[in-house]
Each structure stands twice: as C-alpha cells, then as structure tokens.
Amino acid sequence: MRLKVIAFDPGGTTGSAVGYVDDAIDPVAQCVNLKNIGELLDFLDLEEPEVIVYESFTPRPIPGLRMDAPEVIGAIKGWCYRHSIHPIPQSPGVRHSIDPGNIVRGSHK
C-alpha cells in the first residue's frame, strides 16, 4: 500500500513536506511554506493526502509570527475531519515511522 503523507510544522512560518510511505520511504517530493490558512486548505485540497502528521506544540508567544500554531492545527484538524482522516500529532524533534497497516480513517476523537 502506498500512502501520500503530508507533514506540517505549524506556526508563523508554517512549513510542509510531501512524501510517500510504502515498503520504503521515497525522498520528499515537495516542501512548501504556507502564508495563511487559505493557502494551507487549498494545498490540502490539491494534494489529497491519505496521512497528515503535524508537530504538536507548547503555547508560547513569539513576536512577528504570521500564523498562530493553534490556528494552523485547528485548520488541519478541521480539514481532516471533513475528509475522514485521523491527523497524527508528533512531538517536536521526534521521528516516528508510519505503519501503513495502522492508519486510522474515520476516527475523530
């Protein structure tokens, strides 16, 4: 099974990376910095991922950020809910592998 994965680093300079998970992990196909929530939602609609991973965060104000991480995470979760995808939070600096057999679809808790 080949799954399209988008990973997000939410916040003022929200970055994303698109890749694929199957028996081997392909190199990242695309990296995009998103400027606002509209760009983020348009990007998700265009890419149609099967898996979304986002970096969780500890709230702390950082001057000069264009988007707040809670807003970005809320938009990601809302998009996932509409598309029956369970988003996967990941702690900063932690690398997890994704097992295609354990992807949860249609579960929103």
NORMOBEL-V433295 format. One record per pair of residues at least 12 apart in sequence whose C-alpha atoms are under 7 Angstrom apart, sorted by sequence separation. I is the first residue (numbers start at 1). J is the second residue. D is the distance in whole Angstrom. If there is no record, write none. Layout:
i j d
I J D
I J D
This chain:
i j d
6 18 5
18 30 5
5 18 6
6 19 6
17 30 6
18 31 6
5 19 5
17 31 4
4 19 6
5 20 6
16 31 6
17 32 7
4 20 5
5 21 7
16 32 5
3 20 5
4 21 7
15 32 6
16 33 6
2 20 7
3 21 5
15 33 4
86 104 6
2 21 6
3 22 7
14 33 6
15 34 6
86 105 6
2 22 5
13 33 7
14 34 5
85 105 5
86 106 7
1 22 6
13 34 7
84 105 6
85 106 6
86 107 6
84 106 4
86 108 6
81 108 7
36 67 7
56 89 6
51 85 7
53 87 6
54 88 6
55 89 6
56 90 6
37 72 7
50 85 7
52 87 5
53 88 5
54 89 5
55 90 5
56 91 5
51 87 7
52 88 6
53 89 6
54 90 6
55 91 6
56 92 7
53 90 7
55 92 6
37 75 7
6 49 6
5 49 6
4 49 5
5 50 6
6 51 6
7 52 6
8 53 6
9 54 6
10 55 7
4 50 5
5 51 5
6 52 5
7 53 5
8 54 5
9 55 5
3 50 6
4 51 6
5 52 6
6 53 6
7 54 6
8 55 6
3 51 7
12 65 4
12 66 4
12 67 4
11 67 5
12 68 6
11 68 5
11 69 4
10 69 5
11 72 7
10 72 6
10 73 7
1 100 7
